[in-house]
Amino acid sequence: MPLIEPGQKAPTFSLPDQDGKKHALKDYARRPIVLYFYPKDDTPGCTKEACAFRDLLPQFDPSHAAILGVSPDDEKSHTAFIKKFDLNFTLLADPPDSDGVPAVCDAYGVWQKKTMYGKTYMGVVRTTYLIDGAGVVARRWDKVNVDGHADEVLKAVENL
């Protein structure tokens, strides 16, 4: 699936969080959502990105924005990641289906062909969506460089 362009409706989703509680796009109506997709729990880049959102979360509070991290990891992995780094926001589990594809990652266009050390494989390309209170993509960051990313997202939320 292609990436969702700003101005388009965000695809619906319903995914379990680290505690097994389901979260759906409609649950966040009238609130901005920072929906960030990352490859894997407890890896250097993903940890740095999660900790940056953790540290800035109080600054997101005035906007009532929800921060939701999504990866193909399962609930148990998310729980361990949250505990290890004292994360203060929700992580959603989008494990691959029987075809090996995580459905929500695919719907948002972030499940893509990647290459590492000459090996090609399918995986999550680090991408962040800012979804407005009407469920429309307001902004998208592609192939995110984690340094300064959470600050940039915060500025975009404040200007929404």
C-alpha positions as CSV (number, residue, x, y, z in Angstrom):
1,M,0.0,0.0,0.0
2,P,1.2,3.5,-0.6
3,L,1.9,6.1,2.1
4,I,-1.1,8.2,3.1
5,E,-0.9,11.7,1.8
6,P,-1.6,14.8,3.9
7,G,-5.3,15.8,3.4
8,Q,-6.4,12.2,3.1
9,K,-8.5,10.4,5.7
10,A,-6.4,8.2,8.0
11,P,-7.1,4.5,7.6
12,T,-9.1,3.1,10.5
13,F,-7.4,0.7,12.9
14,S,-8.0,-1.3,16.0
15,L,-4.9,-2.7,17.7
16,P,-4.1,-4.0,21.2
17,D,-1.8,-2.0,23.4
18,Q,0.8,-3.4,25.8
19,D,-1.9,-4.4,28.2
20,G,-4.2,-6.0,25.6
21,K,-6.7,-3.1,25.5
22,K,-7.9,-2.3,22.0
23,H,-7.3,1.2,20.6
24,A,-9.2,2.4,17.5
25,L,-8.8,5.6,15.5
26,K,-12.4,6.5,16.4
27,D,-11.4,6.4,20.1
28,Y,-9.4,9.6,19.5
29,A,-12.1,11.7,17.7
30,R,-11.6,15.4,18.1
31,R,-8.0,14.9,19.4
32,P,-4.8,15.1,17.4
33,I,-2.9,11.8,17.2
34,V,0.8,11.4,16.7
35,L,0.9,7.9,15.1
36,Y,4.5,6.9,14.8
37,F,5.6,3.6,13.2
38,Y,8.9,2.1,14.3
39,P,10.7,-1.1,13.4
40,K,11.5,-2.9,16.7
41,D,11.3,-2.5,20.4
42,D,14.5,-2.0,22.4
43,T,16.8,-1.3,19.5
44,P,19.0,1.8,19.5
45,G,17.1,4.1,17.1
46,C,13.7,3.0,18.3
47,T,14.7,3.5,21.9
48,K,16.0,6.9,21.2
49,E,12.8,7.9,19.4
50,A,10.6,6.5,22.2
51,C,12.5,8.2,24.9
52,A,12.4,11.5,23.1
53,F,8.5,11.3,22.9
54,R,8.6,10.2,26.6
55,D,10.6,13.2,27.7
56,L,8.4,15.7,25.7
57,L,5.1,14.2,26.6
58,P,4.2,16.9,29.2
59,Q,4.6,19.5,26.4
60,F,2.1,17.7,24.3
61,D,-0.5,17.8,27.1
62,P,-2.0,21.2,26.3
63,S,-3.0,20.0,22.8
64,H,-4.5,16.8,24.2
65,A,-2.6,15.0,21.5
66,A,-2.3,11.2,21.9
67,I,1.1,9.7,21.2
68,L,0.8,6.1,19.8
69,G,3.8,4.1,18.8
70,V,3.1,1.1,16.4
71,S,5.4,-1.7,15.6
72,P,5.1,-5.4,14.5
73,D,6.2,-6.5,18.0
74,D,3.7,-8.2,20.3
75,E,2.2,-7.0,23.5
76,K,4.7,-8.8,25.7
77,S,7.6,-7.1,23.9
78,H,5.9,-3.7,24.3
79,T,5.4,-4.3,28.0
80,A,9.1,-5.1,28.5
81,F,10.1,-2.0,26.4
82,I,7.8,0.3,28.4
83,K,9.1,-1.0,31.7
84,K,12.7,-0.9,30.7
85,F,12.6,2.7,29.6
86,D,9.7,4.0,31.7
87,L,7.7,5.0,28.7
88,N,4.6,7.1,29.5
89,F,2.5,6.6,26.4
90,T,0.8,3.8,24.5
91,L,2.4,1.3,22.2
92,L,0.2,-0.7,19.8
93,A,1.0,-4.2,18.7
94,D,0.6,-4.9,14.9
95,P,2.0,-8.4,14.6
96,P,2.2,-10.0,11.1
97,D,-0.8,-11.9,9.9
98,S,-0.6,-15.4,8.4
99,D,1.0,-13.8,5.2
100,G,3.7,-12.2,7.3
101,V,2.3,-8.7,6.9
102,P,1.3,-6.4,9.8
103,A,-2.1,-5.1,8.6
104,V,-2.0,-1.6,10.0
105,C,1.6,-1.0,9.0
106,D,0.7,-2.1,5.5
107,A,-2.5,0.1,5.4
108,Y,-0.4,3.2,6.3
109,G,2.2,2.3,3.6
110,V,5.1,1.8,6.1
111,W,5.6,-1.9,5.4
112,Q,8.2,-1.7,2.7
113,K,11.1,-3.4,1.1
114,K,14.4,-2.7,3.0
115,T,18.0,-3.6,2.5
116,M,20.6,-4.2,5.1
117,Y,24.1,-5.6,4.6
118,G,23.1,-6.6,1.0
119,K,20.0,-8.5,2.2
120,T,16.5,-7.4,1.0
121,Y,13.6,-8.0,3.3
122,M,10.2,-6.5,4.2
123,G,10.0,-4.3,7.3
124,V,8.7,-1.1,8.9
125,V,10.2,2.2,7.5
126,R,10.3,4.7,10.3
127,T,7.4,7.0,9.6
128,T,5.2,9.4,11.6
129,Y,1.7,10.7,10.9
130,L,0.0,13.6,12.5
131,I,-3.7,13.0,12.4
132,D,-6.1,15.9,13.2
133,G,-9.2,15.6,15.3
134,A,-11.3,14.9,12.2
135,G,-9.2,11.8,11.3
136,V,-7.4,13.5,8.4
137,V,-3.6,13.2,8.0
138,A,-2.3,16.7,8.6
139,R,1.4,15.9,8.2
140,R,3.7,13.0,7.5
141,W,7.4,12.5,8.2
142,D,9.1,9.9,6.0
143,K,12.2,7.8,6.8
144,V,12.5,9.6,10.1
145,N,15.9,10.6,11.5
146,V,15.2,10.3,15.2
147,D,17.5,13.2,16.3
148,G,15.2,16.2,16.9
149,H,12.2,14.4,15.4
150,A,10.0,14.5,18.6
151,D,10.7,18.3,18.8
152,E,9.6,18.8,15.2
153,V,6.4,16.8,15.8
154,L,5.6,18.9,18.9
155,K,5.9,22.1,16.9
156,A,3.6,20.7,14.2
157,V,1.0,19.7,16.9
158,E,1.2,23.1,18.5
159,N,0.5,24.7,15.0
160,L,-2.4,22.3,14.2
